[in-house]
Amino acid sequence: MSPLKISWKSLWSKPLSSALNIMLIAFGTGILTILLLASTQISEKLDNNSKDIDLVVGAKGSPLQLILSSIYYIDFPTGNIPLKEAMELARSPFVKRAVPLALGDNYNGTRIVGTDSNFVSLYQLKTAQGKFWQKDFEAAIGATVAKNQNLKIGDTFYGAHGLSSSSDVHKSHPYVVSGILTPQGNVTDNLILTNVASVWKMHDEHEDHDHDAKEAHEHEAHDHKAHEGHDHEADDHSNDQSRELTSLLIQYRSPMSVAMFPRLVNETTNMQAASPAQESTRLFSLIGVGVDTLQWFAILIMFIAAISVFVNLYNSLKERNYDLAIMRTLGASRTKLFLIVIAEGIMLTLAGTIIGILLGHLVLEFIGSNQESSQAQLSGFVLLYNEIYLFVAGLAIGIFAAIIPAIQAYRSNISKILAKN
């Protein structure tokens, strides 16, 4: 019989202790797999969504909250900023591109974002079907939104006030789907995009239903500017003192802007400037503390598993000394006995490692499918190159746990063992 078959039969002769060892290894590997997949996906999402945005300008408050709400769309905005002041900043010589954002509504939990064509350029968006919005209450929707909400070109839907609730629906103006975006693999897949004027009009009606004359005037102004393209939608309203935006996404014109512009915003205006790079690093370092703690916990479990496998093999070897001695008298070499014990250790740990990795993927997929936020959604159906290291770790634990019992089997004195029995 081959060493592998003998090892396999030996493991099956003690199903309880083998199952316990496999469970311990699977538990440790599972935690490490979840941590590896989750931290990799989170850092990729942070990089993907903020890669071309140098600064976010918004209302004073928590800079992290401003970044989360304006780039990742997973928190509430810090407040609103006056349109007039925002546009003055947008025209600063330090700024290459300023993208206005007007948030405040949602459709079934998906955020409706009022913006302009600068947003399209910033994220290099393209439509898979239809076209970008050209009139008020037209909307281009992300690929995931189209799929999850079952929306097609020409379909209409109603926005609801707030960023997640569906209770306060704006029934006065339906949005019309004018375009569906190509999948981007970033936050825009989960957004509904329209012009800033649409969001303003919704809220005019929400606050006061007697604004018909004002709306007619706005519509005329908007129709007039539609002929000039919609690049400067927000600019055209700058004479209206009461207008507000949620935030501005800024791209710098030159490296000098990095030193000058945030200070200019924070010290000379009632707004705040937050750097996505700084805040994302801070956020990830906070997450990292938890990840590190859990990683050490998982490594401790793996270490306990290694000791457990060692004790299991050591005890099993004592029980099987006689069998191994008989095998030696029947012609089995010392090396064959050594390989039988090593194979047992490797089989146990590899079985645990494979089960652990599969469990890690399934658990993360379950967590991801039950997440409330679609923006930070995690997936278990992702394979990472680094998972190879988990297999290598499993192999190493198996060899490490089996090496002393295997050496004992190799050195065993046949005549003494047979004489005792």
C-alpha positions in Angstrom: 0.0 0.0 0.0 1.2 3.5 -0.7 2.0 5.9 2.2 -0.9 8.1 1.2 -3.5 5.3 1.5 -2.1 4.2 4.8 -2.2 7.8 6.1 -5.8 8.2 4.8 -7.0 5.1 6.6 -5.2 6.1 9.8 -7.0 9.4 9.8 -10.4 7.8 9.3 -9.7 5.4 12.1 -10.0 8.4 14.5 -12.8 10.5 13.0 -13.5 12.7 16.0 -10.0 13.9 16.7 -9.3 14.4 12.9 -12.6 16.4 12.6 -11.6 18.6 15.6 -8.2 19.4 14.1 -9.7 20.2 10.7 -12.3 22.5 12.3 -9.6 24.4 14.2 -7.6 24.9 11.1 -10.7 25.8 9.1 -11.7 28.4 11.7 -8.4 30.2 11.7 -8.0 30.1 7.9 -11.6 31.3 7.5 -11.0 34.4 9.6 -7.8 35.1 7.7 -9.6 34.7 4.3 -12.4 37.1 5.3 -9.9 39.7 6.5 -7.8 39.4 3.4 -10.7 39.7 1.0 -12.5 42.5 2.9 -9.4 44.7 3.5 -8.3 44.3 -0.1 -11.8 45.1 -1.5 -12.2 48.1 0.8 -8.8 49.6 -0.1 -9.5 49.0 -3.8 -12.8 50.8 -3.5 -11.2 53.7 -1.6 -8.6 54.1 -4.4 -11.1 53.5 -7.3 -13.6 56.1 -6.2 -11.3 58.9 -5.2 -8.3 58.5 -7.6 -8.9 61.7 -9.5 -10.4 63.9 -6.8 -7.8 66.1 -5.0 -10.2 67.8 -2.6 -13.8 68.0 -1.4 -15.3 71.4 -0.3 -18.4 71.3 1.8 -20.1 72.6 4.9 -18.0 72.7 8.1 -18.1 69.5 10.2 -16.3 66.2 10.2 -13.9 66.0 7.2 -14.3 62.2 7.1 -18.1 62.5 7.0 -17.7 65.0 4.1 -15.5 62.5 2.2 -17.8 59.6 2.9 -20.9 61.4 1.7 -19.5 63.1 -1.3 -17.2 60.4 -2.8 -18.5 57.1 -1.4 -22.1 58.1 -0.8 -22.3 56.2 2.5 -22.9 58.9 5.1 -25.0 62.0 5.5 -23.6 65.3 4.2 -22.3 67.8 6.7 -24.8 70.4 5.4 -25.1 72.7 2.4 -22.9 75.4 1.1 -24.1 78.7 -0.7 -23.9 78.3 -4.5 -22.5 81.8 -4.9 -19.5 81.1 -2.6 -19.0 77.7 -4.2 -18.8 79.1 -7.7 -16.3 81.8 -6.6 -14.1 78.9 -5.4 -14.7 77.0 -8.6 -13.3 80.0 -10.6 -10.1 80.1 -8.5 -6.8 80.0 -10.4 -5.8 76.9 -8.3 -8.7 74.9 -9.6 -8.6 72.9 -12.9 -12.1 71.4 -12.5 -14.9 71.8 -10.0 -17.8 69.4 -9.9 -20.9 70.5 -8.1 -23.0 68.0 -6.1 -26.5 68.4 -4.9 -27.6 65.5 -2.7 -30.8 65.0 -0.7 -33.0 62.5 -2.4 -33.1 58.8 -3.1 -35.0 56.2 -5.0 -35.4 52.9 -3.1 -32.2 53.7 -1.2 -30.2 54.6 -4.3 -28.9 58.2 -4.1 -30.0 60.8 -6.7 -27.1 63.1 -7.4 -27.6 66.5 -9.0 -24.4 67.5 -10.9 -23.2 68.6 -14.4 -21.1 67.3 -17.2 -17.9 67.9 -15.2 -18.9 64.8 -13.2 -19.1 62.8 -16.5 -15.6 63.9 -17.4 -14.2 63.3 -14.0 -15.3 59.6 -13.9 -15.0 59.3 -17.7 -18.5 58.0 -17.9 -20.1 56.6 -21.1 -23.6 55.4 -21.7 -24.3 51.8 -22.7 -27.8 52.7 -23.7 -29.6 56.1 -24.3 -27.9 59.4 -23.5 -26.9 61.7 -20.6 -29.6 64.0 -19.2 -30.3 67.1 -21.3 -33.4 68.5 -19.6 -34.7 68.8 -16.1 -35.9 65.5 -14.6 -34.0 63.4 -17.0 -31.6 60.9 -15.3 -28.7 58.7 -16.4 -28.5 55.7 -14.1 -25.6 53.4 -13.1 -25.4 49.9 -14.4 -26.1 48.3 -11.0 -29.1 50.6 -10.4 -30.6 49.6 -13.8 -30.2 45.9 -12.9 -31.4 46.0 -9.3 -34.3 48.4 -9.8 -35.3 46.9 -13.1 -35.3 50.2 -14.9 -35.1 50.7 -18.7 -34.7 53.7 -21.0 -37.9 55.8 -20.9 -39.1 54.4 -17.5 -40.2 56.9 -14.9 -39.7 56.9 -11.2 -40.2 59.2 -8.2 -37.5 60.4 -5.9 -38.0 60.4 -2.1 -36.8 63.1 0.3 -33.7 62.0 2.4 -30.9 59.7 1.6 -32.4 56.3 2.5 -36.0 56.7 3.5 -38.8 56.0 1.0 -41.6 57.5 3.1 -41.6 61.1 1.8 -42.0 60.7 -2.0 -41.9 63.7 -4.4 -45.0 62.9 -6.5 -45.0 66.2 -8.4 -42.2 65.4 -10.8 -41.3 61.9 -12.1 -37.7 61.4 -13.3 -37.3 59.8 -16.8 -34.4 57.4 -17.4 -32.6 59.0 -20.4 -29.5 56.8 -20.2 -27.9 53.7 -18.6 -24.2 54.0 -17.9 -21.6 51.4 -18.9 -20.3 49.5 -15.8 -17.4 51.4 -14.2 -16.5 49.2 -11.3 -16.8 52.1 -8.9 -19.3 54.2 -7.0 -21.1 55.5 -10.1 -22.6 52.1 -10.8 -24.8 52.7 -7.8 -25.9 56.3 -8.5 -28.8 58.1 -10.3 -27.4 61.2 -12.0 -29.4 64.3 -13.1 -28.8 68.0 -13.3 -28.6 70.3 -10.3 -31.7 72.2 -11.3 -33.9 69.1 -11.0 -32.8 68.6 -7.3 -33.4 72.2 -6.6 -36.9 72.2 -8.1 -37.8 69.1 -6.1 -36.8 70.8 -2.9 -38.6 74.1 -3.9 -41.8 72.1 -4.2 -41.0 70.2 -1.0 -40.6 73.4 1.0 -43.4 75.4 -0.6 -46.0 74.3 -3.1 -46.7 77.9 -4.3 -43.6 78.5 -6.4 -45.2 78.0 -9.8 -44.2 81.4 -11.2 -40.7 81.0 -10.0 -40.5 77.6 -11.5 -41.7 78.8 -14.9 -39.0 81.5 -14.8 -36.3 78.9 -13.9 -37.5 76.6 -16.6 -37.2 79.4 -19.2 -33.7 80.1 -17.9 -32.8 76.4 -18.1 -34.2 76.0 -21.6 -32.2 79.0 -22.7 -29.0 77.5 -21.4 -29.8 74.0 -22.7 -28.8 75.4 -26.2 -25.3 76.2 -24.8 -24.7 72.7 -23.4 -25.0 71.8 -19.7 -21.4 72.2 -18.6 -22.1 75.3 -16.5 -25.6 74.5 -15.3 -24.7 75.5 -11.7 -23.1 78.7 -12.9 -26.2 79.9 -14.6 -28.0 80.0 -11.3 -25.3 82.0 -9.5 -27.4 85.1 -9.4 -29.9 83.3 -7.2 -28.7 84.1 -3.7 -30.7 81.3 -1.9 -29.4 78.4 -4.0 -27.2 75.9 -2.3 -25.0 72.9 -3.2 -24.0 70.0 -1.0 -20.3 70.0 -2.0 -17.7 70.6 -4.7 -15.3 67.9 -6.0 -12.0 69.7 -6.9 -9.2 68.8 -9.2 -6.1 70.9 -8.8 -4.5 72.9 -11.6 -0.9 72.6 -10.3 1.1 71.0 -7.5 1.2 74.4 -5.8 -2.6 74.2 -5.2 -2.0 71.4 -2.7 -0.3 73.8 -0.2 -2.4 76.9 -0.9 -6.0 76.0 -1.7 -7.1 73.9 1.3 -5.8 76.7 3.7 -7.6 79.3 1.6 -10.9 77.5 1.9 -10.6 76.7 5.6 -9.3 80.1 6.7 -11.2 82.6 4.5 -14.6 80.9 4.0 -17.4 79.3 6.1 -16.7 76.0 4.2 -14.2 73.3 4.9 -11.8 71.5 2.5 -11.2 67.8 3.1 -8.5 65.7 1.3 -9.8 62.2 0.2 -6.2 60.8 0.3 -5.7 61.9 3.9 -9.2 60.9 5.2 -9.1 57.6 3.4 -5.7 56.8 5.0 -7.1 57.8 8.4 -10.2 55.7 7.8 -8.1 52.7 6.7 -5.8 53.0 9.7 -8.9 52.9 12.0 -10.1 49.8 10.1 -6.6 48.4 10.2 -6.4 48.4 14.0 -9.4 46.0 14.0 -8.0 43.9 11.2 -4.7 43.5 12.9 -6.3 42.4 16.1 -8.4 39.8 14.3 -5.4 38.6 12.3 -3.5 37.9 15.5 -6.5 36.1 16.9 -6.7 33.9 13.7 -2.9 33.2 13.8 -3.3 32.2 17.5 -6.1 29.8 16.5 -3.8 28.4 13.7 -1.0 27.9 16.3 -3.4 26.1 18.6 -4.4 23.9 15.6 -0.8 23.1 14.9 -0.2 22.0 18.5 -3.5 19.9 18.4 -2.4 18.2 15.2 1.0 17.5 16.7 -0.5 16.0 19.9 -2.9 13.9 17.7 -0.1 12.5 15.6 2.2 12.0 18.6 -0.5 10.0 20.5 -1.5 8.1 17.4 2.1 7.1 16.8 2.3 5.6 20.3 -0.8 3.5 19.6 0.5 2.4 16.2 4.1 1.7 17.2 3.5 -2.0 16.9 1.8 -1.7 13.5 4.7 0.4 12.1 7.2 -2.2 13.5 5.4 -5.0 11.7 5.4 -2.9 8.5 9.2 -2.6 8.9 9.6 -6.3 9.3 7.5 -6.8 6.2 10.0 -4.7 4.2 8.8 -1.1 4.6 11.7 1.4 4.7 12.3 4.0 7.4 11.6 6.7 4.8 8.2 5.2 4.0 7.2 5.4 7.7 8.5 8.9 7.9 6.4 9.9 4.8 3.2 8.2 6.2 3.3 10.4 9.3 4.2 13.6 7.4 1.3 12.8 4.9 -1.2 12.6 7.8 -0.2 16.0 9.1 -0.4 17.6 5.6 -3.7 15.9 4.8 -5.3 17.3 8.1 -4.0 20.8 7.6 -4.8 21.0 3.9 -8.3 19.7 4.4 -8.8 22.4 7.1 -7.2 25.1 4.9 -9.4 24.3 1.9 -12.6 24.2 4.0 -11.5 27.4 5.8 -10.9 29.3 2.5 -14.3 28.2 1.1 -16.1 29.1 4.3 -14.4 32.5 4.3 -15.6 33.2 0.8 -19.2 32.1 1.6 -19.4 34.0 4.8 -18.1 37.2 3.2 -20.7 36.8 0.3 -23.4 36.4 2.9 -22.2 39.5 4.8 -22.0 41.4 1.4 -25.5 40.4 0.3 -27.0 41.6 3.6 -25.2 44.9 3.7 -27.5 48.0 3.6 -25.1 50.2 1.7 -24.6 49.2 -1.9 -21.6 51.5 -2.2 -19.3 49.6 0.1 -20.7 46.2 -0.8 -18.2 43.3 -0.3 -18.2 40.2 -2.4 -17.1 36.7 -1.6 -16.9 35.7 -5.2 -13.4 37.2 -5.7 -10.2 35.2 -5.9 -7.0 36.8 -4.7 -3.5 35.8 -5.6 -2.5 36.2 -1.9 -4.8 33.3 -1.0 -1.9 31.0 -2.2 -0.1 32.1 0.9 -2.9 30.6 3.0 -2.3 27.2 1.3 1.4 27.5 1.9 0.7 28.3 5.6 -1.5 25.2 5.8 1.2 23.0 4.3 3.8 24.5 6.6 1.6 23.9 9.7 1.1 20.3 8.6 4.8 19.6 8.2 5.7 21.5 11.4 3.2 19.5 13.4 4.2 16.1 11.9 8.0 16.5 11.8 8.7 15.3 15.4 6.4 12.3 15.3 7.7 11.5 11.8 11.3 11.5 13.0 10.3 9.3 15.9 8.7 6.8 13.5 11.9 6.9 11.4 14.2 6.2 14.4 12.0 3.6 16.1 13.8 0.5 17.3 11.8 -2.5 15.8 13.3 -5.2 18.1 12.5 -3.2 21.3 8.9 -2.5 20.2 8.3 -6.2 19.2 9.9 -7.5 22.4 7.6 -5.2 24.5 4.5 -6.6 22.7 
